Amino acid sequence: MGTGALERITAIPHFASLGHHGYRNTWAAGLWSGAAMWTFIVAVSWLVLDESDSSGWVGFITFSAMLPFLLSSPIAGLLADRVDRRRLAVIALSGGVVVMGAVAILAITDVVELWHLAALVFINGILRSILEPAIQSLIPNQVPQEDLLNAITLNSATRHGGKFFGPLIASPLLAIESVGVSGVLVVCVVFQAASAYQMFQTRTVSKGETAPEQGLARSFVDGLVYIYTNRTIAIFILLVAFHCALVMSFESILPIFSREELGADDGSILGFLIMAFGIGSFSSAILIAGMRSERRKGRWLLWSGVLSGLTPILLGFSPVIPLAVIAAAGMGASQTVFMALTNTYVQTIVPDRLRGRVSSLYLLHAGGIMAFANLGYGFLADVFSAPPILIVTGAIFFAVVVGMAVSQTDLRRVYRTGSVTSARVGVSA
């Protein structure tokens, strides 16, 4: 891209943070990584359903992939505060190339078994639990404060937009018998390798502040105490926990939903649903990336929460592919806005010395809960089918959003003004 073209793009408020060289490389790495992740999810989910004929097994594999966010996130956060964050991201992305390559080889040689997949996605989950806090902690060191929402949102667009760009290639390939899942897994490896190379090009040096003499346990506790003694952050973490448990844990039930409700006989329709999520996610992320008004941020946080509850209900009542695609796009859009804004508010409050640990704890609440939710929903879908799960969980989250808006004065202030006030905390790090 020429200098003139780059200047014209970054002059648009929605893309302002791309004017910073270090962030631009991180953003490109995230785009490739997001495409690899979601292509991998589509391929493995359909492979598991095809091998087991059970949504419960899909839930178990999804659980294996997400469990590391509960188990290893605390250590990953400490690493993100003690080790150079860019180097940590390169190592995690490179490890992902190896894991995805192993799954591709097993599928190509037709020796893959379900326990192979469970073990390998668990390892890949460990790598992603290391990657996420490293990236989240690196970005605030690559852009000024006024561009932070823009940078976090554009980074979110790469991850969620990967739901579109990856399956855009994967879905047609899944429908070609001579290519199928094995060929799509090879595509995953290529995407992941491109991400690792792009991150390697980043030159930002970023490290938090920890006291090694305190030990791992004390350092972790400092981050945990910070979260729960800061009322505003605690409220956001609670909202995210409900959001992830109730309306974001859909990976385990989408394959059987596409087959039983939409008549799919291969993984292409599943891929199209994921693409719809991606289109909604990417579009909404770009839309709010240029937002500068604090008041509008608060209003968007409220409405994205409301729509995050309503759109799964619409998907549950969708008997045909076009309506399901529209509902999936709405889910992607509302969930992306909600997660981007809550993450931005948290990153705005947290000091850099604790950023890695708090980011990992944010992910622990999100990914750990999603692991168990996907496991449970997968088995429930075998008993009750997928639509009732989507409808009931969507309705519960809608009630949670309304209930917390009524009962929490701090949250009402954020909704009304868009501003957050950092609470005083009695911890040091």
C-alpha positions as CSV (number, residue, x, y, z in Angstrom):
1,M,0.0,0.0,0.0
2,G,1.4,3.4,-1.0
3,T,2.0,6.2,1.5
4,G,-0.6,8.4,-0.1
5,A,-3.3,5.7,0.0
6,L,-2.4,4.9,3.6
7,E,-2.7,8.5,4.6
8,R,-6.1,8.8,3.0
9,I,-7.4,5.7,4.8
10,T,-6.1,6.7,8.2
11,A,-7.6,10.2,7.8
12,I,-11.0,8.5,8.1
13,P,-11.8,8.4,11.8
14,H,-12.9,4.7,11.6
15,F,-9.3,3.7,10.6
16,A,-7.3,6.2,12.6
17,S,-5.2,3.7,14.6
18,L,-3.9,2.1,11.4
19,G,-1.7,5.2,11.0
20,H,0.5,3.7,13.8
21,H,3.0,1.3,12.2
22,G,3.3,-1.1,15.1
23,Y,-0.4,-1.4,15.5
24,R,-0.9,-1.9,11.7
25,N,1.3,-5.0,11.9
26,T,-0.6,-6.3,14.9
27,W,-3.9,-5.7,13.2
28,A,-2.8,-7.6,10.1
29,A,-1.6,-10.5,12.2
30,G,-5.0,-10.5,13.9
31,L,-6.8,-10.6,10.6
32,W,-4.9,-13.7,9.5
33,S,-5.3,-15.3,12.9
34,G,-9.0,-14.7,13.1
35,A,-9.5,-16.3,9.6
36,A,-7.4,-19.3,10.7
37,M,-9.3,-19.7,14.0
38,W,-12.8,-19.6,12.5
39,T,-11.9,-21.8,9.5
40,F,-10.4,-24.3,12.0
41,I,-13.6,-24.2,14.1
42,V,-15.8,-24.8,11.1
43,A,-13.7,-27.7,9.8
44,V,-13.2,-29.4,13.2
45,S,-16.8,-29.0,14.2
46,W,-18.1,-30.6,11.1
47,L,-15.5,-33.3,11.2
48,V,-16.5,-34.2,14.8
49,L,-20.2,-34.2,13.9
50,D,-19.5,-36.4,10.9
51,E,-17.4,-38.9,12.9
52,S,-19.6,-39.1,16.0
53,D,-23.1,-38.1,14.8
54,S,-23.5,-36.3,18.2
55,S,-23.8,-32.7,19.2
56,G,-22.6,-33.7,22.6
57,W,-19.2,-34.7,21.1
58,V,-19.0,-31.3,19.3
59,G,-19.7,-29.7,22.7
60,F,-16.9,-31.8,24.3
61,I,-14.4,-30.8,21.7
62,T,-15.4,-27.1,22.0
63,F,-15.1,-27.5,25.8
64,S,-11.5,-28.9,25.3
65,A,-10.6,-25.9,23.1
66,M,-11.9,-23.4,25.6
67,L,-11.0,-25.0,28.9
68,P,-7.4,-23.6,28.8
69,F,-8.9,-20.1,29.2
70,L,-10.0,-21.2,32.6
71,L,-6.9,-23.2,33.5
72,S,-4.0,-21.3,32.0
73,S,-5.2,-17.7,31.7
74,P,-3.8,-16.7,35.1
75,I,-0.3,-17.8,34.1
76,A,-0.7,-16.4,30.6
77,G,-1.5,-13.0,32.2
78,L,1.6,-13.1,34.3
79,L,3.7,-13.9,31.3
80,A,2.1,-10.9,29.5
81,D,3.4,-8.7,32.3
82,R,6.8,-10.3,32.7
83,V,7.8,-11.2,29.1
84,D,8.0,-9.1,26.0
85,R,4.4,-9.2,24.7
86,R,5.3,-9.1,21.0
87,R,7.7,-12.1,21.4
88,L,5.0,-14.0,23.4
89,A,2.5,-13.5,20.6
90,V,4.9,-14.7,18.0
91,I,5.6,-17.9,20.0
92,A,1.9,-18.5,20.5
93,L,1.0,-18.0,16.8
94,S,3.9,-20.2,15.7
95,G,2.7,-23.0,18.0
96,G,-0.7,-22.7,16.4
97,V,0.8,-23.5,13.0
98,V,2.3,-26.7,14.4
99,V,-1.0,-27.8,16.1
100,M,-3.2,-27.0,13.0
101,G,-0.6,-28.8,10.8
102,A,-0.9,-31.9,13.0
103,V,-4.7,-31.9,12.7
104,A,-4.5,-31.5,8.9
105,I,-2.0,-34.4,8.6
106,L,-4.2,-36.7,10.7
107,A,-7.3,-35.8,8.6
108,I,-5.4,-36.2,5.3
109,T,-4.1,-39.6,6.3
110,D,-7.5,-40.6,7.6
111,V,-6.2,-41.8,11.0
112,V,-7.9,-39.0,13.0
113,E,-9.8,-40.0,16.1
114,L,-11.9,-38.0,18.5
115,W,-9.4,-38.1,21.3
116,H,-6.7,-36.8,18.9
117,L,-8.9,-33.8,18.2
118,A,-9.7,-33.2,21.9
119,A,-6.0,-33.2,22.8
120,L,-4.9,-31.0,19.9
121,V,-7.6,-28.4,20.3
122,F,-6.8,-28.3,24.0
123,I,-3.1,-27.5,23.2
124,N,-4.3,-24.9,20.6
125,G,-6.5,-23.4,23.4
126,I,-3.5,-23.0,25.6
127,L,-1.7,-21.1,22.9
128,R,-4.7,-18.9,22.3
129,S,-5.0,-18.2,26.0
130,I,-1.4,-17.0,25.9
131,L,-1.9,-15.0,22.7
132,E,-5.0,-13.0,23.8
133,P,-3.7,-11.2,26.9
134,A,-0.4,-10.6,25.1
135,I,-2.2,-8.8,22.2
136,Q,-4.7,-7.0,24.5
137,S,-1.8,-5.7,26.6
138,L,0.3,-4.8,23.6
139,I,-2.2,-2.6,21.8
140,P,-2.5,0.2,24.4
141,N,1.3,0.6,24.0
142,Q,0.9,1.1,20.2
143,V,-1.7,3.8,20.0
144,P,-2.5,7.0,22.0
145,Q,-5.4,7.1,24.5
146,E,-7.7,8.9,22.1
147,D,-7.3,6.0,19.5
148,L,-7.7,3.2,22.0
149,L,-11.4,2.4,21.3
150,N,-10.6,2.5,17.6
151,A,-7.6,0.2,18.0
152,I,-9.5,-2.3,20.2
153,T,-12.5,-2.3,17.9
154,L,-10.5,-2.8,14.8
155,N,-8.6,-5.6,16.5
156,S,-12.0,-7.1,17.4
157,A,-13.0,-6.7,13.7
158,T,-10.1,-8.9,12.7
159,R,-11.1,-11.7,15.1
160,H,-14.8,-11.5,14.4
161,G,-14.4,-10.6,10.8
162,G,-12.4,-13.8,10.5
163,K,-15.7,-15.5,10.8
164,F,-16.4,-14.1,7.3
165,F,-13.1,-14.1,5.5
166,G,-12.1,-17.6,6.6
167,P,-15.4,-19.4,5.9
168,L,-15.8,-17.4,2.7
169,I,-13.0,-19.6,1.4
170,A,-13.7,-22.7,3.5
171,S,-17.5,-23.1,2.8
172,P,-17.3,-23.7,-0.9
173,L,-14.3,-26.1,-0.3
174,L,-16.3,-28.1,2.2
175,A,-18.9,-28.8,-0.5
176,I,-16.3,-30.2,-2.9
177,E,-15.8,-33.9,-2.1
178,S,-12.3,-34.0,-3.4
179,V,-11.2,-31.2,-1.0
180,G,-13.5,-31.4,2.0
181,V,-12.4,-31.0,5.6
182,S,-8.8,-32.0,4.9
183,G,-8.2,-29.3,2.3
184,V,-9.8,-26.7,4.6
185,L,-7.5,-27.6,7.4
186,V,-4.5,-27.0,5.1
187,V,-6.0,-23.5,4.4
188,C,-6.0,-23.0,8.2
189,V,-2.3,-23.7,8.4
190,V,-1.6,-21.2,5.7
191,F,-3.6,-18.5,7.4
192,Q,-2.0,-19.1,10.8
193,A,1.5,-19.0,9.2
194,A,0.7,-15.7,7.6
195,S,-0.4,-14.4,11.0
196,A,2.8,-15.5,12.8
197,Y,5.0,-13.8,10.1
198,Q,3.0,-10.5,10.3
199,M,3.4,-10.4,14.1
200,F,7.1,-11.1,13.7
201,Q,7.3,-7.8,11.7
202,T,5.9,-5.9,14.7
203,R,8.7,-4.0,16.6
204,T,6.8,-2.6,19.6
205,V,8.6,-3.4,22.9
206,S,6.0,-3.8,25.7
207,K,6.3,-5.3,29.2
208,G,4.3,-4.8,32.3
209,E,5.6,-4.4,35.9
210,T,5.6,-7.3,38.3
211,A,7.6,-8.1,41.4
212,P,9.2,-11.5,40.8
213,E,10.1,-11.9,44.4
214,Q,6.4,-12.0,45.2
215,G,5.9,-15.3,43.3
216,L,3.3,-16.3,40.8
217,A,0.5,-16.7,43.4
218,R,0.9,-13.3,44.9
219,S,1.1,-11.6,41.5
220,F,-2.0,-13.4,40.3
221,V,-3.9,-12.4,43.5
222,D,-2.9,-8.8,43.0
223,G,-4.7,-8.8,39.7
224,L,-7.7,-10.6,41.1
225,V,-8.0,-8.2,44.0
226,Y,-7.7,-5.3,41.7
227,I,-10.7,-6.5,39.6
228,Y,-13.0,-7.2,42.6
229,T,-12.1,-4.1,44.6
230,N,-12.8,-1.9,41.5
231,R,-16.6,-1.8,41.4
232,T,-16.8,-0.6,37.8
233,I,-14.5,-3.3,36.5
234,A,-16.3,-5.9,38.5
235,I,-19.6,-4.9,37.0
236,F,-18.2,-5.2,33.5
237,I,-16.6,-8.6,34.2
238,L,-20.0,-9.8,35.5
239,L,-21.8,-8.6,32.4
240,V,-19.2,-10.3,30.2
241,A,-19.6,-13.5,32.1
242,F,-23.4,-13.6,31.6
243,H,-22.9,-12.6,28.0
244,C,-20.5,-15.3,27.2
245,A,-22.4,-18.0,29.1
246,L,-25.8,-17.2,27.6
247,V,-25.5,-15.8,24.1
248,M,-21.9,-16.4,22.9
249,S,-21.6,-20.1,23.5
250,F,-23.1,-21.3,20.2
251,E,-20.3,-23.2,18.5
252,S,-21.3,-26.6,19.9
253,I,-25.0,-26.3,18.7
254,L,-24.6,-24.6,15.3
255,P,-23.5,-27.8,13.4
256,I,-26.6,-29.8,14.5
257,F,-28.8,-26.7,14.1
258,S,-27.6,-26.4,10.5
259,R,-28.2,-30.1,9.9
260,E,-31.5,-30.7,11.7
261,E,-33.2,-27.3,11.3
262,L,-31.8,-26.1,7.9
263,G,-31.3,-29.5,6.2
264,A,-27.5,-29.3,5.7
265,D,-25.8,-32.5,4.4
266,D,-22.3,-31.0,4.5
267,G,-20.4,-28.3,6.3
268,S,-21.1,-25.5,3.8
269,I,-24.3,-24.2,5.5
270,L,-22.5,-24.1,8.8
271,G,-19.8,-22.1,7.1
272,F,-22.4,-19.7,5.7
273,L,-23.9,-19.1,9.2
274,I,-20.4,-18.4,10.6
275,M,-19.9,-16.1,7.6
276,A,-23.0,-14.2,8.5
277,F,-21.8,-13.8,12.1
278,G,-18.6,-12.5,10.5
279,I,-20.3,-10.0,8.3
280,G,-22.3,-8.6,11.2
281,S,-19.3,-8.5,13.4
282,F,-17.0,-6.8,10.9
283,S,-19.6,-4.3,9.8
284,S,-20.5,-3.2,13.4
285,A,-16.9,-3.1,14.5
286,I,-16.0,-0.7,11.6
287,L,-19.1,1.4,12.4
288,I,-18.2,2.0,16.0
289,A,-14.5,2.3,15.4
290,G,-14.9,5.9,14.5
291,M,-17.0,6.7,17.5
292,R,-15.6,9.6,19.6
293,S,-18.6,10.6,21.7
294,E,-18.6,9.2,25.2
295,R,-22.3,9.5,25.5
296,R,-22.9,7.4,22.3
297,K,-20.5,4.7,23.7
298,G,-22.8,4.3,26.7
299,R,-25.9,4.1,24.6
300,W,-24.4,1.6,22.2
301,L,-23.3,-0.5,25.2
302,L,-26.9,-0.7,26.4
303,W,-28.5,-1.4,23.0
304,S,-25.9,-4.0,22.0
305,G,-26.7,-5.8,25.3
306,V,-30.4,-5.8,24.5
307,L,-29.9,-7.0,21.0
308,S,-27.4,-9.7,22.1
309,G,-30.4,-11.2,24.0
310,L,-33.0,-10.8,21.2
311,T,-31.0,-12.0,18.2
312,P,-30.5,-15.6,19.4
313,I,-34.2,-15.8,19.9
314,L,-34.7,-14.9,16.3
315,L,-32.2,-17.5,15.2
316,G,-34.0,-20.1,17.3
317,F,-37.3,-19.3,15.4
318,S,-35.6,-19.4,12.0
319,P,-36.9,-22.3,9.9
320,V,-35.2,-21.3,6.6
321,I,-31.6,-20.4,5.7
322,P,-32.2,-16.7,4.7
323,L,-33.8,-15.8,8.0
324,A,-31.1,-17.8,9.9
325,V,-28.4,-15.9,8.1
326,I,-30.0,-12.6,9.0
327,A,-30.3,-13.6,12.7
328,A,-26.7,-14.8,12.7
329,A,-25.5,-11.5,11.3
330,G,-27.5,-9.7,14.0
331,M,-25.9,-11.8,16.7
332,G,-22.4,-11.1,15.3
333,A,-23.1,-7.4,15.2
334,S,-24.5,-7.0,18.7
335,Q,-22.0,-9.3,20.4
336,T,-19.0,-7.6,18.8
337,V,-20.1,-4.1,19.8
338,F,-20.9,-5.3,23.4
339,M,-17.5,-7.1,23.8
340,A,-15.5,-4.3,22.2
341,L,-17.0,-1.6,24.4
342,T,-16.7,-3.6,27.7
343,N,-13.1,-4.4,26.8
344,T,-12.4,-0.7,26.0
345,Y,-13.8,0.4,29.3
346,V,-11.7,-2.1,31.2
347,Q,-8.5,-1.2,29.3
348,T,-9.2,2.5,30.0
349,I,-9.3,2.0,33.7
350,V,-6.5,-0.6,34.2
351,P,-2.9,0.7,34.7
352,D,-0.3,-0.8,32.3
353,R,1.5,-2.6,35.1
354,L,-1.5,-4.8,35.6
355,R,-2.8,-5.0,32.1
356,G,-1.7,-8.5,31.3
357,R,-3.1,-10.0,34.4
358,V,-6.4,-8.1,34.2
359,S,-6.7,-9.0,30.5
360,S,-6.2,-12.7,31.3
361,L,-8.7,-12.6,34.1
362,Y,-11.2,-10.9,31.7
363,L,-10.6,-13.8,29.3
364,L,-10.8,-16.4,32.1
365,H,-14.3,-15.2,33.0
366,A,-15.2,-15.2,29.3
367,G,-13.5,-18.3,27.9
368,G,-13.8,-20.5,31.0
369,I,-17.5,-19.9,31.2
370,M,-17.9,-20.5,27.5
371,A,-16.1,-23.8,27.8
372,F,-18.6,-25.3,30.3
373,A,-21.6,-23.6,28.5
374,N,-20.7,-25.1,25.2
375,L,-20.2,-28.5,26.8
376,G,-23.6,-28.4,28.4
377,Y,-25.5,-26.9,25.4
378,G,-24.0,-29.6,23.2
379,F,-25.5,-32.4,25.2
380,L,-28.7,-30.6,25.8
381,A,-29.1,-30.1,22.0
382,D,-29.0,-33.9,21.6
383,V,-32.0,-34.1,24.0
384,F,-34.1,-31.0,23.3
385,S,-32.7,-29.8,19.9
386,A,-30.9,-26.5,19.4
387,P,-33.7,-23.9,19.0
388,P,-35.0,-24.1,22.6
389,I,-31.5,-23.5,23.9
390,L,-31.1,-20.4,21.7
391,I,-34.5,-19.0,22.7
392,V,-34.2,-19.6,26.4
393,T,-30.6,-18.3,26.9
394,G,-31.4,-15.3,24.8
395,A,-34.4,-14.4,26.9
396,I,-32.4,-14.9,30.1
397,F,-29.7,-12.6,29.0
398,F,-32.2,-9.9,27.9
399,A,-33.6,-10.1,31.5
400,V,-30.1,-9.8,33.0
401,V,-29.3,-6.7,30.9
402,V,-32.6,-5.0,32.0
403,G,-32.2,-6.1,35.6
404,M,-28.7,-4.8,36.0
405,A,-29.6,-1.5,34.2
406,V,-32.3,-1.0,36.8
407,S,-30.3,-2.2,39.9
408,Q,-26.7,-0.9,39.3
409,T,-26.3,2.9,39.6
410,D,-22.7,2.8,38.2
411,L,-23.9,1.0,35.1
412,R,-26.8,3.4,34.6
413,R,-24.2,6.2,34.7
414,V,-22.2,4.5,32.0
415,Y,-25.3,4.0,29.9
416,R,-26.3,7.6,30.3
417,T,-23.0,9.5,30.0
418,G,-20.5,6.9,28.6
419,S,-18.0,7.8,31.3
420,V,-16.3,5.5,33.8
421,T,-14.7,6.6,37.0
422,S,-11.7,4.5,38.3
423,A,-12.3,3.4,41.8
424,R,-9.5,3.5,44.4
425,V,-7.9,0.2,45.0
426,G,-5.5,-0.9,47.8
427,V,-3.1,-3.1,45.8
428,S,0.3,-2.7,44.5
429,A,2.1,-4.5,41.7
